[in-house]
Amino acid sequence: MKGISYLFLYIPICLVILLVLEACRSDDAGKVVRRSLSNFGVLTAVLGVGGIVVYVINRFL
Amino acid sequence: MNPGTELKVVLVAAALAVIVVNLSLKKGERRRGVAFAAAWLAPGAGHVVLGKWAKGLFFFVLLGLTYLAGLYIVGFRTVSFDDNPFYYVGQYGSGLTFLLARVMSEHKAFPRPELHPSWFDPGLLYVCVAGLLNVVIMMNVLDLRVRPVAAAAPAPPAAAPAAEPQATAKAAPASGAEKAP
């Protein structure tokens, strides 16, 4: 677990990038946070599904 | 890379970018050029120059924390150009990170002892991304010039002329329909 602990560093850097990008688009703080979180959810879901697919391919195929 | 040469290259490139941006701006928008230059020097400074204090402070705190977090992970020794040019050049995006990189970079960076070695590369990535995101913020300073013009446009006069084309547009198909048969 300690060997892959660096993967958790993905969360803050991804949120920072999305917050900066959304803050450049909008002045509404609530909208910036909402859209950043929703985009973060989508990105994380894509990453998770991709990881599962790669794991399944490597494990069973 | 020779530190003297590197400093000259970065400063000349920054000066060229500021000159090109200033030349492309109109006479009444010289303040944007100053804001663009300030935005390179420190994250959020450009927004402060344009009067957007809250957003400027937000960018400064956000990128500052990211940069500090990255520095903490790598033990406050940023990477040198010879060690990893990609992570090092990423810090050129902001004058502040560039200055700190010159002051704190060591020939061979190494991970912080109490952290797992696998955290080292993400730490360098944090430092690099803090600089690169400042380029996005600099571009946003230039993009801001469009918004006050659109916001300053009075709504009622804009709505009144828009009603006429709609009326003619509605009338046109009717007349066309009359002509069609």
gemmi code that builds the backbone of each chain (N, CA, C; Angstrom):
import gemmi

chains = {
    "A": [
        ("MET", (0.835, -1.216, 0.000), (0.000, 0.000, 0.000), (0.857, 1.248, 0.000)),
        ("LYS", (1.989, 1.177, 0.739), (2.855, 2.353, 0.821), (3.491, 2.646, -0.544)),
        ("GLY", (3.703, 1.573, -1.297), (4.333, 1.753, -2.599), (3.452, 2.488, -3.589)),
        ("ILE", (2.142, 2.386, -3.415), (1.238, 3.086, -4.344), (0.580, 4.291, -3.691)),
        ("SER", (1.110, 4.707, -2.538), (0.496, 5.837, -1.830), (0.613, 7.131, -2.637)),
        ("TYR", (1.585, 7.175, -3.524), (1.752, 8.391, -4.334), (0.550, 8.644, -5.236)),
        ("LEU", (-0.241, 7.609, -5.477), (-1.422, 7.788, -6.330), (-2.414, 8.766, -5.705)),
        ("PHE", (-2.401, 8.879, -4.373), (-3.321, 9.812, -3.718), (-2.946, 11.269, -3.998)),
        ("LEU", (-1.725, 11.494, -4.403), (-1.317, 12.861, -4.751), (-2.026, 13.348, -6.011)),
        ("TYR", (-2.653, 12.424, -6.714), (-3.420, 12.805, -7.901), (-4.603, 13.706, -7.521)),
        ("ILE", (-5.183, 13.462, -6.370), (-6.413, 14.187, -5.996), (-6.177, 15.698, -5.851)),
        ("PRO", (-5.219, 16.136, -5.022), (-5.054, 17.595, -4.898), (-4.607, 18.283, -6.172)),
        ("ILE", (-3.696, 17.691, -6.906), (-3.182, 18.385, -8.094), (-4.267, 18.485, -9.160)),
        ("CYS", (-5.077, 17.425, -9.243), (-6.168, 17.447, -10.217), (-7.195, 18.518, -9.828)),
        ("LEU", (-7.496, 18.606, -8.538), (-8.453, 19.629, -8.083), (-7.901, 21.039, -8.316)),
        ("VAL", (-6.620, 21.220, -8.089), (-6.012, 22.545, -8.303), (-6.111, 22.942, -9.775)),
        ("ILE", (-5.781, 22.018, -10.653), (-5.829, 22.318, -12.090), (-7.255, 22.661, -12.511)),
        ("LEU", (-8.213, 21.849, -12.052), (-9.603, 22.099, -12.440), (-10.130, 23.401, -11.848)),
        ("LEU", (-9.729, 23.714, -10.626), (-10.169, 24.973, -10.008), (-9.624, 26.182, -10.773)),
        ("VAL", (-8.359, 26.114, -11.165), (-7.776, 27.235, -11.918), (-8.478, 27.393, -13.267)),
        ("LEU", (-8.692, 26.283, -13.941), (-9.346, 26.361, -15.256), (-10.765, 26.900, -15.143)),
        ("GLU", (-11.494, 26.438, -14.136), (-12.873, 26.911, -13.986), (-12.918, 28.354, -13.498)),
        ("ALA", (-11.973, 28.735, -12.634), (-11.937, 30.121, -12.148), (-11.626, 31.082, -13.285)),
        ("CYS", (-10.880, 30.614, -14.280), (-10.614, 31.463, -15.449), (-11.893, 31.662, -16.272)),
        ("ARG", (-12.787, 30.727, -16.216), (-14.012, 30.804, -17.029), (-15.105, 31.605, -16.364)),
        ("SER", (-15.180, 31.521, -15.041), (-16.342, 32.093, -14.359), (-15.914, 32.891, -13.125)),
        ("ASP", (-16.734, 33.876, -12.766), (-16.478, 34.663, -11.559), (-17.292, 34.165, -10.371)),
        ("ASP", (-18.247, 33.321, -10.632), (-19.123, 32.808, -9.583), (-18.419, 31.675, -8.831)),
        ("ALA", (-18.123, 31.919, -7.542), (-17.346, 30.949, -6.766), (-18.071, 29.603, -6.641)),
        ("GLY", (-19.373, 29.670, -6.413), (-20.129, 28.435, -6.266), (-20.115, 27.599, -7.530)),
        ("LYS", (-20.241, 28.304, -8.645), (-20.236, 27.604, -9.929), (-18.867, 26.972, -10.196)),
        ("VAL", (-17.811, 27.709, -9.819), (-16.448, 27.204, -10.024), (-16.241, 25.910, -9.246)),
        ("VAL", (-16.654, 25.920, -7.969), (-16.459, 24.739, -7.129), (-17.306, 23.578, -7.635)),
        ("ARG", (-18.567, 23.882, -7.971), (-19.478, 22.832, -8.426), (-18.966, 22.160, -9.696)),
        ("ARG", (-18.580, 22.970, -10.655), (-18.123, 22.418, -11.937), (-16.793, 21.680, -11.781)),
        ("SER", (-15.922, 22.210, -10.909), (-14.636, 21.536, -10.680), (-14.859, 20.158, -10.079)),
        ("LEU", (-15.748, 20.093, -9.107), (-16.002, 18.805, -8.460), (-16.652, 17.815, -9.421)),
        ("SER", (-17.564, 18.326, -10.238), (-18.214, 17.410, -11.176), (-17.216, 16.919, -12.229)),
        ("ASN", (-16.363, 17.814, -12.703), (-15.336, 17.384, -13.659), (-14.343, 16.426, -13.014)),
        ("PHE", (-14.040, 16.681, -11.749), (-13.139, 15.787, -11.027), (-13.762, 14.394, -10.901)),
        ("GLY", (-15.048, 14.358, -10.644), (-15.735, 13.076, -10.561), (-15.675, 12.318, -11.870)),
        ("VAL", (-15.898, 13.039, -12.954), (-15.861, 12.387, -14.272), (-14.456, 11.866, -14.566)),
        ("LEU", (-13.454, 12.707, -14.311), (-12.071, 12.292, -14.577), (-11.679, 11.084, -13.740)),
        ("THR", (-12.077, 11.112, -12.470), (-11.741, 9.994, -11.589), (-12.452, 8.720, -12.032)),
        ("ALA", (-13.696, 8.876, -12.459), (-14.437, 7.700, -12.935), (-13.762, 7.112, -14.173)),
        ("VAL", (-13.360, 7.981, -15.093), (-12.681, 7.502, -16.308), (-11.378, 6.804, -15.937)),
        ("LEU", (-10.647, 7.408, -15.004), (-9.384, 6.811, -14.564), (-9.621, 5.459, -13.900)),
        ("GLY", (-10.645, 5.403, -13.053), (-10.953, 4.153, -12.368), (-11.366, 3.055, -13.336)),
        ("VAL", (-12.239, 3.392, -14.272), (-12.688, 2.393, -15.256), (-11.509, 1.938, -16.123)),
        ("GLY", (-10.673, 2.899, -16.504), (-9.488, 2.541, -17.297), (-8.565, 1.618, -16.530)),
        ("GLY", (-8.390, 1.913, -15.241), (-7.543, 1.054, -14.419), (-8.102, -0.348, -14.289)),
        ("ILE", (-9.419, -0.420, -14.130), (-10.061, -1.742, -14.014), (-9.890, -2.537, -15.313)),
        ("VAL", (-10.086, -1.858, -16.436), (-9.952, -2.529, -17.737), (-8.529, -3.063, -17.923)),
        ("VAL", (-7.549, -2.222, -17.587), (-6.148, -2.650, -17.725), (-5.863, -3.831, -16.800)),
        ("TYR", (-6.409, -3.777, -15.574), (-6.196, -4.858, -14.622), (-6.807, -6.158, -15.145)),
        ("VAL", (-8.026, -6.067, -15.648), (-8.706, -7.268, -16.146), (-7.954, -7.859, -17.332)),
        ("ILE", (-7.504, -6.989, -18.240), (-6.765, -7.474, -19.409), (-5.480, -8.171, -18.975)),
        ("ASN", (-4.764, -7.563, -18.038), (-3.499, -8.152, -17.600), (-3.713, -9.431, -16.785)),
        ("ARG", (-4.840, -9.501, -16.086), (-5.048, -10.611, -15.168), (-5.636, -11.830, -15.872)),
        ("PHE", (-6.577, -11.579, -16.758), (-7.346, -12.712, -17.308), (-7.121, -12.943, -18.802)),
        ("LEU", (-6.573, -12.000, -19.524), (-6.442, -12.203, -20.969), (-4.990, -12.438, -21.371)),
    ],
    "B": [
        ("MET", (22.827, 23.591, -18.392), (22.854, 24.899, -19.068), (23.574, 25.904, -18.173)),
        ("ASN", (24.302, 26.785, -18.798), (25.004, 27.836, -18.062), (23.981, 28.767, -17.395)),
        ("PRO", (24.080, 29.007, -16.076), (23.070, 29.838, -15.394), (22.934, 31.237, -15.992)),
        ("GLY", (24.055, 31.825, -16.399), (24.000, 33.160, -16.994), (23.226, 33.167, -18.295)),
        ("THR", (23.489, 32.177, -19.136), (22.785, 32.055, -20.416), (21.308, 31.813, -20.185)),
        ("GLU", (20.995, 30.955, -19.220), (19.599, 30.626, -18.927), (18.832, 31.871, -18.498)),
        ("LEU", (19.459, 32.649, -17.622), (18.796, 33.878, -17.134), (18.517, 34.827, -18.299)),
        ("LYS", (19.508, 34.976, -19.184), (19.325, 35.874, -20.330), (18.207, 35.377, -21.235)),
        ("VAL", (18.201, 34.076, -21.512), (17.183, 33.510, -22.414), (15.781, 33.727, -21.856)),
        ("VAL", (15.607, 33.441, -20.555), (14.276, 33.574, -19.951), (13.833, 35.035, -19.924)),
        ("LEU", (14.734, 35.922, -19.539), (14.357, 37.335, -19.455), (14.062, 37.919, -20.839)),
        ("VAL", (14.850, 37.534, -21.842), (14.592, 38.024, -23.203), (13.254, 37.487, -23.714)),
        ("ALA", (12.980, 36.198, -23.451), (11.698, 35.614, -23.889), (10.521, 36.298, -23.204)),
        ("ALA", (10.661, 36.558, -21.901), (9.576, 37.239, -21.168), (9.382, 38.658, -21.696)),
        ("ALA", (10.485, 39.357, -21.936), (10.380, 40.729, -22.451), (9.740, 40.739, -23.835)),
        ("LEU", (10.117, 39.775, -24.684), (9.524, 39.689, -26.025), (8.023, 39.442, -25.951)),
        ("ALA", (7.632, 38.533, -25.047), (6.201, 38.235, -24.898), (5.434, 39.472, -24.456)),
        ("VAL", (5.999, 40.212, -23.514), (5.325, 41.426, -23.021), (5.232, 42.474, -24.134)),
        ("ILE", (6.306, 42.614, -24.921), (6.303, 43.605, -26.012), (5.259, 43.233, -27.064)),
        ("VAL", (5.231, 41.959, -27.447), (4.271, 41.513, -28.467), (2.840, 41.732, -27.990)),
        ("VAL", (2.591, 41.388, -26.727), (1.238, 41.572, -26.180), (0.870, 43.044, -26.145)),
        ("ASN", (1.809, 43.895, -25.718), (1.526, 45.330, -25.645), (1.273, 45.927, -27.023)),
        ("LEU", (1.999, 45.433, -28.032), (1.793, 45.951, -29.388), (0.434, 45.526, -29.943)),
        ("SER", (-0.021, 44.356, -29.522), (-1.295, 43.860, -30.044), (-2.497, 44.516, -29.348)),
        ("LEU", (-2.255, 45.173, -28.241), (-3.360, 45.820, -27.523), (-3.644, 47.207, -28.087)),
        ("LYS", (-4.871, 47.646, -27.889), (-5.224, 48.992, -28.334), (-4.690, 50.024, -27.336)),
        ("LYS", (-4.813, 51.304, -27.713), (-4.238, 52.363, -26.873), (-4.893, 52.422, -25.498)),
        ("GLY", (-6.161, 52.218, -25.443), (-6.850, 52.304, -24.159), (-6.663, 51.091, -23.274)),
        ("GLU", (-5.951, 50.086, -23.786), (-5.816, 48.848, -23.031), (-4.383, 48.595, -22.583)),
        ("ARG", (-3.634, 49.673, -22.418), (-2.241, 49.512, -22.008), (-2.142, 48.868, -20.621)),
        ("ARG", (-3.180, 49.081, -19.830), (-3.179, 48.506, -18.481), (-3.160, 46.973, -18.544)),
        ("ARG", (-3.757, 46.436, -19.603), (-3.734, 44.966, -19.768), (-2.305, 44.474, -19.952)),
        ("GLY", (-1.520, 45.251, -20.698), (-0.120, 44.870, -20.902), (0.647, 44.847, -19.594)),
        ("VAL", (0.402, 45.846, -18.778), (1.048, 45.888, -17.459), (0.580, 44.696, -16.620)),
        ("ALA", (-0.719, 44.404, -16.709), (-1.263, 43.272, -15.955), (-0.664, 41.953, -16.435)),
        ("PHE", (-0.448, 41.842, -17.746), (0.140, 40.619, -18.311), (1.551, 40.412, -17.773)),
        ("ALA", (2.324, 41.510, -17.733), (3.691, 41.417, -17.207), (3.668, 41.079, -15.723)),
        ("ALA", (2.748, 41.713, -15.006), (2.652, 41.437, -13.563), (2.209, 40.004, -13.316)),
        ("ALA", (1.369, 39.489, -14.219), (0.878, 38.115, -14.054), (2.012, 37.106, -14.168)),
        ("TRP", (3.032, 37.420, -14.961), (4.175, 36.503, -15.043), (5.006, 36.580, -13.766)),
        ("LEU", (5.148, 37.773, -13.234), (6.007, 37.944, -12.053), (5.474, 37.162, -10.855)),
        ("ALA", (4.172, 37.248, -10.610), (3.588, 36.528, -9.469), (2.190, 36.077, -9.846)),
        ("PRO", (1.816, 34.844, -9.486), (0.474, 34.353, -9.825), (-0.621, 35.245, -9.226)),
        ("GLY", (-1.546, 35.659, -10.057), (-2.668, 36.468, -9.577), (-2.404, 37.962, -9.581)),
        ("ALA", (-1.164, 38.376, -9.778), (-0.846, 39.806, -9.742), (-1.523, 40.552, -10.898)),
        ("GLY", (-1.662, 39.882, -12.017), (-2.327, 40.506, -13.162), (-3.780, 40.827, -12.872)),
        ("HIS", (-4.454, 39.909, -12.195), (-5.852, 40.144, -11.836), (-5.963, 41.280, -10.821)),
        ("VAL", (-4.985, 41.368, -9.923), (-4.988, 42.454, -8.938), (-4.827, 43.795, -9.650)),
        ("VAL", (-3.943, 43.842, -10.644), (-3.746, 45.087, -11.398), (-5.047, 45.499, -12.092)),
        ("LEU", (-5.802, 44.536, -12.543), (-7.059, 44.834, -13.232), (-8.227, 45.050, -12.262)),
        ("GLY", (-7.942, 44.994, -10.976), (-8.978, 45.284, -9.976), (-9.727, 44.075, -9.472)),
        ("LYS", (-9.352, 42.875, -9.932), (-10.018, 41.658, -9.452), (-9.197, 41.081, -8.298)),
        ("TRP", (-9.344, 41.711, -7.159), (-8.543, 41.356, -5.997), (-8.816, 39.934, -5.518)),
        ("ALA", (-10.073, 39.594, -5.413), (-10.427, 38.287, -4.841), (-9.875, 37.149, -5.699)),
        ("LYS", (-10.054, 37.298, -7.007), (-9.585, 36.233, -7.891), (-8.059, 36.164, -7.903)),
        ("GLY", (-7.420, 37.320, -7.887), (-5.955, 37.352, -7.845), (-5.415, 36.691, -6.599)),
        ("LEU", (-6.039, 36.985, -5.481), (-5.614, 36.384, -4.209), (-5.861, 34.877, -4.221)),
        ("PHE", (-6.999, 34.491, -4.808), (-7.335, 33.067, -4.908), (-6.258, 32.319, -5.705)),
        ("PHE", (-5.867, 32.885, -6.850), (-4.838, 32.238, -7.675), (-3.500, 32.180, -6.937)),
        ("PHE", (-3.174, 33.268, -6.255), (-1.885, 33.321, -5.552), (-1.823, 32.259, -4.454)),
        ("VAL", (-2.902, 32.169, -3.683), (-2.926, 31.197, -2.578), (-2.921, 29.770, -3.125)),
        ("LEU", (-3.727, 29.543, -4.152), (-3.848, 28.184, -4.700), (-2.514, 27.710, -5.291)),
        ("LEU", (-1.920, 28.530, -6.135), (-0.649, 28.124, -6.759), (0.484, 28.138, -5.732)),
        ("GLY", (0.407, 29.068, -4.779), (1.434, 29.102, -3.735), (1.417, 27.831, -2.897)),
        ("LEU", (0.217, 27.394, -2.536), (0.110, 26.163, -1.745), (0.587, 24.955, -2.548)),
        ("THR", (0.227, 24.927, -3.829), (0.676, 23.810, -4.674), (2.199, 23.776, -4.751)),
        ("TYR", (2.767, 24.959, -4.952), (4.231, 25.041, -5.059), (4.904, 24.635, -3.743)),
        ("LEU", (4.350, 25.127, -2.639), (4.935, 24.792, -1.336), (4.793, 23.304, -1.029)),
        ("ALA", (3.633, 22.735, -1.402), (3.435, 21.295, -1.175), (4.467, 20.490, -1.966)),
        ("GLY", (4.672, 20.902, -3.209), (5.681, 20.222, -4.040), (7.067, 20.367, -3.450)),
        ("LEU", (7.379, 21.582, -2.982), (8.706, 21.808, -2.392), (8.888, 20.979, -1.126)),
        ("TYR", (7.817, 20.861, -0.339), (7.917, 20.074, 0.895), (8.223, 18.612, 0.559)),
        ("ILE", (7.536, 18.099, -0.461), (7.725, 16.679, -0.805), (9.162, 16.425, -1.264)),
        ("VAL", (9.709, 17.354, -2.034), (11.077, 17.125, -2.548), (12.142, 17.709, -1.610)),
        ("GLY", (11.736, 18.052, -0.379), (12.707, 18.495, 0.606), (13.270, 19.880, 0.347)),
        ("PHE", (12.478, 20.757, -0.261), (12.884, 22.139, -0.551), (14.178, 22.210, -1.366)),
        ("ARG", (14.336, 21.218, -2.245), (15.456, 21.254, -3.189), (14.872, 20.971, -4.561)),
        ("THR", (14.643, 22.006, -5.329), (14.044, 21.771, -6.645), (15.097, 21.197, -7.583)),
        ("VAL", (14.580, 20.630, -8.637), (15.454, 19.938, -9.576), (16.233, 20.958, -10.412)),
        ("SER", (17.415, 20.575, -10.848), (18.212, 21.464, -11.703), (17.907, 21.166, -13.165)),
        ("PHE", (18.346, 22.077, -14.020), (18.098, 21.884, -15.447), (18.797, 20.631, -15.957)),
        ("ASP", (20.006, 20.395, -15.511), (20.770, 19.232, -15.990), (20.177, 17.922, -15.473)),
        ("ASP", (19.549, 17.977, -14.308), (18.989, 16.768, -13.722), (17.699, 16.365, -14.426)),
        ("ASN", (16.783, 17.302, -14.566), (15.518, 17.016, -15.254), (15.013, 18.296, -15.929)),
        ("PRO", (15.359, 18.486, -17.198), (15.022, 19.755, -17.874), (13.527, 20.023, -17.979)),
        ("PHE", (12.711, 18.969, -18.082), (11.274, 19.180, -18.279), (10.624, 19.779, -17.029)),
        ("TYR", (10.896, 19.182, -15.879), (10.347, 19.719, -14.640), (10.912, 21.107, -14.357)),
        ("TYR", (12.174, 21.313, -14.715), (12.793, 22.608, -14.422), (12.196, 23.716, -15.287)),
        ("VAL", (12.031, 23.441, -16.578), (11.511, 24.465, -17.499), (10.063, 24.818, -17.159)),
        ("GLY", (9.329, 23.876, -16.580), (7.956, 24.157, -16.183), (7.858, 25.318, -15.204)),
        ("GLN", (8.919, 25.559, -14.465), (8.914, 26.658, -13.489), (9.129, 28.022, -14.133)),
        ("TYR", (9.431, 28.038, -15.413), (9.596, 29.313, -16.110), (8.266, 30.065, -16.239)),
        ("GLY", (7.174, 29.366, -16.018), (5.855, 29.973, -16.206), (5.567, 31.136, -15.283)),
        ("SER", (6.288, 31.227, -14.208), (6.075, 32.329, -13.269), (7.438, 32.875, -12.842)),
        ("GLY", (7.542, 34.183, -12.703), (8.795, 34.790, -12.290), (9.195, 34.378, -10.890)),
        ("LEU", (8.189, 34.198, -10.041), (8.463, 33.825, -8.656), (9.043, 32.406, -8.572)),
        ("THR", (8.402, 31.489, -9.276), (8.909, 30.108, -9.253), (10.262, 30.014, -9.956)),
        ("PHE", (10.425, 30.826, -10.987), (11.702, 30.840, -11.701), (12.819, 31.310, -10.775)),
        ("LEU", (12.528, 32.364, -10.029), (13.518, 32.908, -9.092), (13.852, 31.879, -8.013)),
        ("LEU", (12.806, 31.269, -7.448), (13.036, 30.273, -6.394), (13.789, 29.061, -6.929)),
        ("ALA", (13.490, 28.696, -8.189), (14.193, 27.558, -8.785), (15.680, 27.866, -8.913)),
        ("ARG", (15.991, 29.084, -9.249), (17.401, 29.461, -9.394), (18.108, 29.476, -8.039)),
        ("VAL", (17.357, 29.890, -7.022), (17.973, 29.998, -5.695), (18.129, 28.613, -5.056)),
        ("MET", (17.071, 27.783, -5.194), (17.027, 26.543, -4.420), (17.423, 25.283, -5.181)),
        ("SER", (17.599, 25.386, -6.490), (17.878, 24.159, -7.246), (19.268, 23.627, -6.894)),
        ("GLU", (19.345, 22.318, -6.832), (20.616, 21.675, -6.577), (20.941, 20.777, -7.755)),
        ("HIS", (22.225, 20.447, -7.850), (22.639, 19.686, -9.026), (21.876, 18.374, -9.133)),
        ("LYS", (21.690, 17.721, -8.001), (20.968, 16.448, -8.013), (19.964, 16.455, -6.867)),
        ("ALA", (18.688, 16.608, -7.215), (17.664, 16.581, -6.179), (17.440, 15.145, -5.716)),
        ("PHE", (17.017, 14.978, -4.479), (16.744, 13.633, -3.966), (15.538, 13.691, -3.048)),
        ("PRO", (14.840, 12.567, -2.878), (13.578, 12.596, -2.133), (13.767, 12.868, -0.645)),
        ("ARG", (12.697, 13.362, -0.035), (12.703, 13.607, 1.406), (12.789, 12.271, 2.134)),
        ("PRO", (13.630, 12.164, 3.156), (13.863, 10.847, 3.788), (12.613, 10.234, 4.410)),
        ("GLU", (11.758, 11.066, 5.051), (10.619, 10.478, 5.775), (9.460, 10.090, 4.860)),
        ("LEU", (9.516, 10.488, 3.608), (8.453, 10.123, 2.671), (8.909, 8.966, 1.790)),
        ("HIS", (7.915, 8.260, 1.251), (8.245, 7.150, 0.366), (8.913, 7.699, -0.906)),
        ("PRO", (9.934, 7.044, -1.412), (10.632, 7.555, -2.605), (9.727, 7.753, -3.816)),
        ("SER", (8.609, 6.997, -3.848), (7.719, 7.137, -5.000), (7.015, 8.494, -5.039)),
        ("TRP", (7.083, 9.258, -3.958), (6.448, 10.577, -3.918), (7.311, 11.645, -4.591)),
        ("PHE", (8.533, 11.294, -4.895), (9.465, 12.310, -5.390), (9.018, 12.912, -6.724)),
        ("ASP", (8.697, 12.067, -7.673), (8.273, 12.577, -8.992), (6.982, 13.398, -8.917)),
        ("PRO", (5.939, 12.910, -8.202), (4.757, 13.776, -8.046), (5.087, 15.104, -7.387)),
        ("GLY", (6.035, 15.113, -6.458), (6.439, 16.367, -5.826), (7.018, 17.340, -6.835)),
        ("LEU", (7.871, 16.814, -7.702), (8.424, 17.663, -8.770), (7.322, 18.113, -9.720)),
        ("LEU", (6.366, 17.231, -9.928), (5.233, 17.583, -10.798), (4.433, 18.745, -10.204)),
        ("TYR", (4.225, 18.731, -8.908), (3.515, 19.829, -8.236), (4.238, 21.158, -8.493)),
        ("VAL", (5.555, 21.127, -8.317), (6.358, 22.345, -8.508), (6.243, 22.835, -9.951)),
        ("CYS", (6.305, 21.882, -10.870), (6.248, 22.207, -12.304), (4.868, 22.728, -12.691)),
        ("VAL", (3.824, 22.073, -12.188), (2.449, 22.466, -12.546), (2.113, 23.852, -12.002)),
        ("ALA", (2.662, 24.205, -10.837), (2.420, 25.546, -10.281), (2.915, 26.615, -11.242)),
        ("GLY", (4.046, 26.351, -11.876), (4.556, 27.310, -12.866), (3.732, 27.305, -14.138)),
        ("LEU", (3.384, 26.120, -14.614), (2.658, 26.026, -15.887), (1.245, 26.605, -15.780)),
        ("LEU", (0.595, 26.403, -14.632), (-0.760, 26.943, -14.477), (-0.758, 28.473, -14.504)),
        ("ASN", (0.380, 29.058, -14.128), (0.455, 30.519, -14.173), (0.364, 31.031, -15.609)),
        ("VAL", (0.813, 30.226, -16.559), (0.694, 30.626, -17.979), (-0.794, 30.719, -18.359)),
        ("VAL", (-1.583, 29.769, -17.868), (-3.028, 29.803, -18.118), (-3.639, 31.072, -17.525)),
        ("ILE", (-3.192, 31.410, -16.317), (-3.718, 32.614, -15.652), (-3.298, 33.875, -16.409)),
        ("MET", (-2.087, 33.856, -16.967), (-1.635, 35.007, -17.779), (-2.533, 35.184, -19.005)),
        ("MET", (-2.864, 34.072, -19.630), (-3.750, 34.144, -20.801), (-5.136, 34.659, -20.397)),
        ("ASN", (-5.569, 34.285, -19.205), (-6.870, 34.750, -18.720), (-6.882, 36.263, -18.518)),
        ("VAL", (-5.740, 36.826, -18.145), (-5.635, 38.284, -18.006), (-5.935, 38.951, -19.348)),
        ("LEU", (-5.460, 38.371, -20.418), (-5.740, 38.939, -21.747), (-7.187, 38.705, -22.152)),
        ("ASP", (-7.732, 37.600, -21.717), (-9.114, 37.267, -22.071), (-10.109, 38.163, -21.356)),
        ("LEU", (-9.711, 38.694, -20.218), (-10.614, 39.530, -19.419), (-11.015, 40.800, -20.140)),
        ("ARG", (-10.246, 41.217, -21.130), (-10.546, 42.498, -21.790), (-11.865, 42.447, -22.547)),
        ("VAL", (-12.278, 41.251, -22.963), (-13.524, 41.133, -23.735), (-14.731, 41.305, -22.831)),
        ("ARG", (-14.632, 40.784, -21.613), (-15.814, 40.723, -20.744), (-16.343, 42.086, -20.309)),
        ("PRO", (-15.470, 43.045, -19.894), (-16.041, 44.335, -19.499), (-16.761, 45.036, -20.639)),
        ("VAL", (-16.290, 44.838, -21.882), (-16.946, 45.461, -23.025), (-18.343, 44.884, -23.198)),
        ("ALA", (-18.459, 43.566, -23.092), (-19.772, 42.921, -23.244), (-20.698, 43.278, -22.086)),
        ("ALA", (-20.109, 43.368, -20.872), (-20.926, 43.664, -19.696), (-21.370, 45.129, -19.703)),
        ("ALA", (-20.542, 46.015, -20.297), (-20.868, 47.432, -20.285), (-21.937, 47.792, -21.303)),
        ("ALA", (-22.201, 46.897, -22.246), (-23.198, 47.186, -23.268), (-24.584, 47.290, -22.631)),
        ("PRO", (-25.279, 48.404, -22.820), (-26.600, 48.548, -22.200), (-27.606, 47.586, -22.813)),
        ("ALA", (-28.372, 46.951, -21.927), (-29.301, 45.912, -22.375), (-30.494, 46.449, -23.177)),
        ("PRO", (-31.149, 47.520, -22.731), (-32.358, 47.941, -23.459), (-32.108, 48.330, -24.919)),
        ("PRO", (-31.042, 49.121, -25.230), (-30.825, 49.455, -26.633), (-30.502, 48.233, -27.474)),
        ("ALA", (-29.830, 47.224, -26.852), (-29.486, 46.025, -27.602), (-30.745, 45.213, -27.893)),
        ("ALA", (-31.727, 45.271, -26.990), (-32.938, 44.486, -27.169), (-33.862, 45.111, -28.214)),
        ("ALA", (-33.836, 46.440, -28.266), (-34.752, 47.111, -29.176), (-34.449, 46.832, -30.655)),
        ("PRO", (-33.176, 46.936, -31.101), (-32.915, 46.632, -32.507), (-33.114, 45.162, -32.831)),
        ("ALA", (-32.925, 44.312, -31.802), (-33.064, 42.881, -32.041), (-34.507, 42.518, -32.362)),
        ("ALA", (-35.453, 43.341, -31.916), (-36.859, 43.030, -32.144), (-37.232, 43.213, -33.612)),
        ("GLU", (-36.573, 44.156, -34.252), (-36.917, 44.434, -35.652), (-36.571, 43.281, -36.593)),
        ("PRO", (-35.315, 42.762, -36.480), (-35.009, 41.638, -37.375), (-35.920, 40.447, -37.155)),
        ("GLN", (-36.343, 40.251, -35.884), (-37.240, 39.129, -35.626), (-38.573, 39.340, -36.350)),
        ("ALA", (-39.027, 40.611, -36.309), (-40.298, 40.907, -36.963), (-40.188, 40.716, -38.468)),
        ("THR", (-39.054, 41.151, -39.027), (-38.871, 40.972, -40.465), (-38.674, 39.507, -40.805)),
        ("ALA", (-37.985, 38.794, -39.871), (-37.764, 37.371, -40.105), (-39.086, 36.613, -40.106)),
        ("LYS", (-39.994, 37.074, -39.200), (-41.291, 36.397, -39.172), (-42.101, 36.748, -40.426)),
        ("ALA", (-41.924, 38.010, -40.855), (-42.690, 38.442, -42.017), (-42.187, 37.814, -43.303)),
        ("ALA", (-40.874, 37.561, -43.336), (-40.283, 37.050, -44.573), (-40.819, 35.685, -44.985)),
        ("PRO", (-40.879, 34.707, -44.037), (-41.432, 33.417, -44.461), (-42.891, 33.523, -44.895)),
        ("ALA", (-43.606, 34.440, -44.235), (-45.011, 34.579, -44.598), (-45.149, 35.081, -46.037)),
        ("SER", (-44.301, 36.083, -46.343), (-44.367, 36.593, -47.708), (-43.866, 35.554, -48.700)),
        ("GLY", (-42.818, 34.777, -48.230), (-42.290, 33.720, -49.102), (-43.340, 32.649, -49.328)),
        ("ALA", (-44.106, 32.364, -48.281), (-45.138, 31.344, -48.403), (-46.246, 31.801, -49.351)),
        ("GLU", (-46.463, 33.101, -49.323), (-47.485, 33.604, -50.246), (-47.036, 33.489, -51.701)),
        ("LYS", (-45.690, 33.700, -51.869), (-45.183, 33.681, -53.239), (-45.030, 32.252, -53.763)),
        ("ALA", (-44.767, 31.316, -52.803), (-44.458, 29.950, -53.227), (-45.544, 29.309, -54.085)),
        ("PRO", (-46.768, 29.382, -53.707), (-47.751, 28.725, -54.563), (-47.975, 29.593, -55.792)),
    ],
}
model = gemmi.Model(1)
for chain_id, residues in chains.items():
    chain = gemmi.Chain(chain_id)
    for i, (resn, *xyz) in enumerate(residues, 1):
        res = gemmi.Residue()
        res.name, res.seqid = resn, gemmi.SeqId(i, " ")
        for name, pos in zip(("N", "CA", "C"), xyz):
            atom = gemmi.Atom()
            atom.name, atom.element = name, gemmi.Element(name[0])
            atom.pos, atom.b_iso = gemmi.Position(*pos), 0.0
            res.add_atom(atom)
        chain.add_residue(res)
    model.add_chain(chain)
structure = gemmi.Structure()
structure.add_model(model)
structure.setup_entities()
